[in-house]
């Protein structure tokens, strides 16, 4: 798991899908990943991103799905 220099969360327990976050530098902890610094500019500009909770909200916002299947061992 990657570490973040700074993370900010605004949590709405009354409606979890309205929660927001900032995370720097990006979505990946791997410096070789294209997603390593992809949230840097939004962090600088204090542009929060959705922190979705419900399945319906996550499925509506998803741009891709990764299926992990155990190898049966």
Buried (B, 14 or more C-beta within 10 A) or exposed (E): EBEBEEEEEEEEEEEEBBBBBBBBBBBBEEEEEEEBBBBBEBBEEEEBEEBBBEEEBEEEEEEEEEEEEEEEE
